[in-house]
Amino acid sequence: MDSIDNVLNEVASLVGKNYVVQDLETLTFYSTDIFSTANEQAVAIIRPGNADELIQVSPVSYTHLTLPTILLV
C-alpha cells in the first residue's frame, strides 16, 4: 500500500504542488456542508487546472481508494 505522501507527490507531479492543498482551514471548509461537518476530514484538496489534468489525476485517486479522503475540486 502506498503512503498518502507518495500518492500526493504523484498527484503534485501531474497538477503542480501549488494545486495540492493541505492547509487546515481549506480542508475544514471542504469537509463541511451547509448542515454538518463530515465524519472524516479530507487529507488534501486537489485542484486540477483543466480537463487533461483531471483525466490524469482521476486514476491515481481511484487506485488508492483505501487511503484517506482526497477531494478533486
Steps between C-alpha positions, in 0.01 A plus 500: 500500500629843409528767763288811467819703452600288200155537346495876557848531350380309195197728467716810551722387214189506278333826608778689679556513875318835532180319399521234771358685800546371854455800729260440788265789417440380143468135605241596762308711247479217247413244770194702606167552329216732589355257753791321663867415513611174340593207724841490334702797387667500161880471507543702181310706248613451140426781255567382145542797267330348198325189370827331402635529856171369638524202266857430620422543871178297511662155454758579769223588745293197402794259532562612858144498638619332819685817598333787685275732305645705215258748342520611139351847456 
